[in-house]
Amino acid sequence: MESLSRDLPGQKLPISRPMSHEVELLEDHQRLSETELVSRLERVLRLRMERGDSQAAFQLGQLLFEQSRYDESRRLFEIAVSKFEDTQAMFQLGVIHYDGLVGEANPERGIRYMMEVCKRKDQLPSKQLYFAAAYNIGRAYFQGYGVRQNDEKAEEWWLAAADDGNPRASVLAQTTLGYFYSHADHRDLQKAFFWHSEACGNGSLESQGALGVMYLYGLGVRRRDSESAFECLREAAERGNVYAQGNMVYYYYSKKLFTKAAELAARVVQYDDIAALAEETQCQARFVSKGVALASFIFARCLQQGLGVQKDLDKAKHFYSLSFQFDPDTCARLQNLQNVGQL
């Protein structure tokens, strides 16, 4: 079972009132281009700011943030915080400083904003804002970025963010705890299985794939469960989880369903934009890479042996090489299995 990498995604702002609500208030909004829509909204929100609307500075800042106009959004968020103590604006200032979206990164300042959000837990417009900030603080402690590295504090904040599996809490924290308890330093596979199960039940595509792998190898459960593994991996694969797709290729190959293995692998090996796939599926990029590496290796094996596909040694060499390029560790693990006759 793959464990947690220090390179973790941040939790985005959970908007209590989405900008689509403001859009619907504009006349003829359905006939406007995106550029015209943004321009019209910007004018409306600036007028509201002039009239003292307490929400307008944050809303305008968020509109510009979503357009990647980070410097302008930062100034508006600062107004929202200084005049109205807007906690959503605090959160976004934390993101801007932590990620260095305007000038040099200042992770210490970014985490101070996140801490301030959490201190106001009972005053927030949505408890989801607390869960998101708590996840980001845990991430900072795990990475040792902006604070002194401390896995125990990371765990503490993630547990707060995960809120016993609450579906309205941070599902990302629930998935992260699943990986955290798979880490060699904190290994507790039963806890890992519990948190991936909670996250999967709350809609996490990444945890659904992880559960499939745990069932497949009997990790965190009493025994291997091929049927449950197949269902989790199949559903996750159909929803776009590339790691699950790679493991489905391996599953078909191990069951000697070579045609199915080769057909699925032939689709997976076409992926090349790992970052875009990770963003689209909200799965960690390194697991997307591992999924493509796994499918590439099995496809190469099928091509080498003529299993489920016409034998082609030149193509086999290409896909063995591709597997290594996407993830050397996955390629090496499969090569070792092949060397001892277990593949």
C-alpha positions in Angstrom: 0.0 0.0 0.0 1.4 3.4 -1.0 2.0 5.8 1.9 1.8 9.5 2.3 4.1 11.8 0.3 5.3 15.2 1.8 4.1 16.8 -1.4 0.4 17.3 -0.6 -2.3 19.4 -2.2 -3.8 22.3 -0.2 -7.5 22.5 0.7 -9.3 25.1 -1.3 -11.8 27.6 0.1 -15.2 26.1 0.7 -17.4 29.0 -0.5 -20.5 29.6 1.7 -22.3 31.5 -1.1 -21.0 30.6 -4.6 -20.4 33.4 -7.2 -23.1 31.7 -9.4 -25.6 33.3 -7.0 -24.4 36.8 -7.9 -24.3 35.9 -11.6 -28.0 34.9 -11.6 -28.9 38.4 -10.3 -27.5 40.0 -13.4 -29.9 40.7 -16.3 -29.2 38.8 -19.5 -26.4 36.9 -17.8 -27.0 33.9 -20.1 -26.1 35.9 -23.2 -22.9 37.4 -21.8 -19.4 36.0 -22.6 -17.3 35.1 -19.7 -15.2 38.2 -20.1 -18.3 40.4 -20.2 -19.8 38.6 -17.2 -16.6 39.1 -15.1 -16.5 42.8 -16.1 -20.2 43.3 -15.2 -19.8 41.6 -11.9 -16.7 43.6 -11.1 -18.6 46.9 -11.6 -21.6 45.7 -9.5 -19.4 44.6 -6.6 -17.3 47.8 -6.7 -20.5 49.8 -6.4 -21.5 47.6 -3.4 -18.2 48.3 -1.8 -18.7 52.0 -2.1 -22.1 51.6 -0.4 -20.4 49.8 2.5 -21.6 46.3 1.7 -19.7 44.1 4.2 -19.5 41.1 1.8 -18.6 43.0 -1.4 -14.8 43.3 -0.8 -14.4 39.5 -0.2 -16.7 38.7 -3.2 -14.8 40.9 -5.5 -11.5 39.6 -4.2 -12.7 36.1 -4.8 -13.9 36.9 -8.3 -10.5 38.3 -9.2 -8.8 35.4 -7.4 -10.6 33.0 -9.7 -9.3 35.0 -12.7 -5.7 34.6 -11.3 -5.5 38.3 -10.6 -3.9 37.5 -7.3 -2.3 40.9 -6.5 -5.6 42.7 -6.8 -7.5 40.0 -4.9 -4.9 40.2 -2.1 -5.6 43.9 -1.6 -9.3 43.3 -1.5 -9.0 40.5 0.9 -6.9 42.7 3.2 -9.7 45.3 3.1 -12.3 42.6 3.9 -10.2 41.5 6.9 -9.3 45.0 8.2 -12.8 46.5 7.9 -15.0 43.5 8.5 -12.8 40.7 9.9 -14.0 38.5 7.1 -12.8 34.9 7.8 -13.1 33.7 4.2 -10.8 36.5 3.2 -8.4 35.5 6.0 -8.4 32.0 4.6 -7.6 33.2 1.1 -4.8 35.5 2.4 -3.4 32.3 4.0 -3.4 30.6 0.7 -1.9 33.5 -1.2 1.0 33.8 1.3 1.6 30.1 1.8 1.6 29.3 -1.9 3.5 32.5 -2.9 0.8 33.6 -5.4 2.0 37.2 -5.0 5.7 37.7 -4.8 7.8 35.5 -2.5 6.0 32.9 -0.4 5.6 33.6 3.2 4.4 30.3 4.7 4.7 31.6 8.3 2.2 34.4 7.6 0.0 32.1 5.6 -0.3 29.7 8.6 -1.0 32.6 11.0 -4.0 33.4 8.9 -5.2 29.8 8.9 -4.7 29.7 12.7 -6.8 32.8 13.0 -9.6 31.2 11.1 -9.5 28.2 13.4 -9.5 30.4 16.5 -12.8 31.9 15.3 -14.4 28.4 14.9 -17.7 29.4 16.5 -18.0 32.6 14.5 -17.5 31.2 11.0 -20.1 31.4 8.2 -19.7 27.7 7.7 -18.0 25.0 9.8 -16.5 23.7 6.6 -14.2 26.7 6.6 -12.7 25.5 9.9 -12.3 22.0 8.6 -10.5 23.3 5.5 -8.2 25.6 7.5 -7.4 22.7 10.0 -6.4 20.5 7.1 -4.1 23.1 5.7 -2.4 23.6 9.1 -1.9 19.8 9.4 -0.4 19.9 5.9 2.0 22.6 7.0 3.1 20.6 10.1 3.6 17.5 7.9 5.7 19.4 5.4 7.5 21.5 8.0 6.7 24.6 5.9 5.8 27.7 7.9 6.0 25.8 11.1 8.5 23.3 12.7 7.9 19.8 11.2 5.8 17.7 13.5 3.9 14.6 12.4 2.0 14.3 15.7 0.6 17.9 15.3 -0.2 17.1 11.6 -2.2 14.1 12.8 -3.9 16.1 15.4 -5.0 18.8 13.0 -6.1 16.3 10.3 -8.2 14.4 12.9 -9.9 17.7 13.7 -10.5 18.4 10.0 -11.8 14.9 9.4 -14.3 15.2 12.3 -14.9 11.5 12.8 -15.9 11.0 9.2 -18.4 13.8 9.0 -19.5 14.0 5.3 -19.5 17.8 5.6 -16.0 17.9 7.1 -12.7 17.8 5.1 -12.9 14.6 3.0 -9.4 15.4 1.8 -8.3 15.1 5.5 -10.0 11.8 5.7 -8.2 10.5 2.6 -4.9 12.0 3.9 -5.3 10.1 7.2 -5.8 6.9 5.2 -2.3 7.5 3.6 -0.8 8.8 6.9 -1.6 5.5 8.7 0.0 3.6 5.8 3.3 5.5 6.3 6.1 3.4 7.8 6.5 5.7 10.8 2.8 5.6 11.7 1.7 2.3 10.3 -1.8 1.2 11.4 -3.5 -0.4 8.4 -6.8 -0.9 10.2 -6.9 2.9 10.8 -5.8 3.4 7.2 -8.7 1.2 6.0 -11.1 3.0 8.3 -10.3 6.5 7.0 -10.2 5.5 3.4 -13.6 3.8 3.9 -15.0 7.0 5.5 -13.6 9.2 2.7 -14.9 6.8 0.0 -18.3 6.9 1.6 -18.1 10.7 1.5 -17.3 10.7 -2.2 -13.5 10.5 -2.4 -12.5 9.1 -5.7 -8.9 8.7 -4.5 -9.9 6.7 -1.4 -12.1 4.5 -3.5 -9.1 3.4 -5.5 -7.0 3.0 -2.4 -9.7 0.7 -0.8 -9.6 -1.4 -3.9 -5.9 -2.0 -3.5 -6.3 -2.7 0.2 -8.9 -5.4 -0.5 -6.8 -6.8 -3.3 -3.7 -7.4 -1.1 -5.5 -7.9 2.2 -4.2 -4.8 3.9 -6.1 -3.6 6.9 -8.7 -6.3 6.5 -8.8 -9.9 7.8 -8.1 -11.5 4.4 -7.9 -10.7 0.7 -11.2 -10.0 -0.9 -11.0 -10.1 -4.7 -14.7 -9.4 -5.2 -14.7 -6.2 -3.1 -11.3 -5.2 -4.7 -12.8 -5.6 -8.2 -15.9 -3.5 -7.3 -13.9 -0.7 -5.8 -11.3 -0.6 -8.5 -13.9 -0.9 -11.3 -16.0 1.9 -10.0 -13.0 4.1 -9.3 -11.6 3.4 -12.7 -14.9 4.2 -14.4 -14.9 7.5 -12.5 -11.5 8.4 -13.8 -9.1 7.3 -11.1 -5.9 6.5 -13.1 -4.3 4.6 -10.2 -7.4 2.4 -10.1 -7.2 1.9 -13.9 -3.6 0.8 -13.6 -4.5 -1.7 -10.9 -7.5 -2.9 -12.9 -5.0 -3.7 -15.7 -2.9 -5.7 -13.2 -6.0 -7.4 -11.8 -7.1 -8.6 -15.3 -3.6 -9.7 -16.1 -3.3 -11.7 -12.8 -6.6 -13.4 -13.6 -5.3 -14.3 -17.1 -7.9 -12.1 -18.7 -5.2 -10.9 -21.1 -7.4 -9.3 -23.8 -9.2 -7.1 -21.2 -5.8 -6.2 -19.6 -4.3 -5.2 -22.9 -7.4 -3.2 -24.0 -7.6 -1.2 -20.8 -3.8 -0.7 -20.7 -3.8 0.5 -24.3 -6.2 3.4 -23.2 -4.3 4.2 -20.0 -0.9 4.5 -21.7 -2.2 7.3 -23.9 -2.3 9.6 -20.9 0.5 12.1 -20.8 -0.6 15.3 -18.9 -0.3 14.0 -15.4 -0.9 17.4 -13.8 -4.1 18.0 -15.7 -5.4 14.5 -14.8 -4.6 15.1 -11.2 -6.5 18.4 -11.2 -9.5 16.9 -13.0 -9.8 13.9 -10.8 -8.6 15.5 -7.5 -6.1 12.6 -7.1 -2.5 13.1 -6.2 -0.3 13.4 -9.3 2.2 10.8 -8.0 -0.6 8.2 -8.0 -1.7 9.2 -11.5 1.9 8.6 -12.5 2.0 5.2 -10.8 -1.3 4.2 -12.5 0.2 5.0 -15.9 3.5 3.2 -15.0 1.6 0.1 -13.9 -0.5 0.0 -17.1 2.6 0.6 -19.3 4.5 -2.2 -17.8 1.7 -4.7 -18.1 1.0 -3.6 -21.6 4.7 -4.1 -22.4 4.5 -7.6 -20.9 1.4 -8.4 -23.1 3.2 -7.1 -26.2 6.4 -9.1 -25.4 4.5 -12.3 -24.9 1.7 -11.8 -27.4 -0.9 -12.0 -24.6 -4.3 -10.5 -25.6 -2.5 -8.5 -28.3 -0.3 -9.1 -31.3 3.3 -9.7 -30.3 5.6 -6.7 -30.9 9.0 -6.6 -29.2 9.8 -3.1 -30.3 6.6 -1.7 -28.8 7.2 -3.8 -25.7 10.6 -2.1 -25.2 9.0 1.3 -25.7 6.4 0.7 -23.0 8.8 -0.8 -20.5 10.8 2.4 -20.9 7.6 4.5 -20.6 6.8 2.7 -17.3 10.2 3.6 -15.9 9.8 7.3 -17.0 6.4 7.6 -15.3 7.4 5.9 -12.0 10.8 4.1 -11.5 9.6 2.5 -8.2 6.6 0.9 -9.8 8.6 -0.3 -12.7 11.3 -1.8 -10.5 8.7 -3.6 -8.3 7.1 -5.2 -11.4 10.4 -6.0 -12.9 11.4 -7.9 -9.7 8.1 -9.8 -9.8 8.8 -10.7 -13.4 12.3 -11.8 -12.6 11.1 -14.3 -9.9 8.3 -15.6 -12.1 5.4 -14.0 -10.2 4.2 -11.9 -13.1 
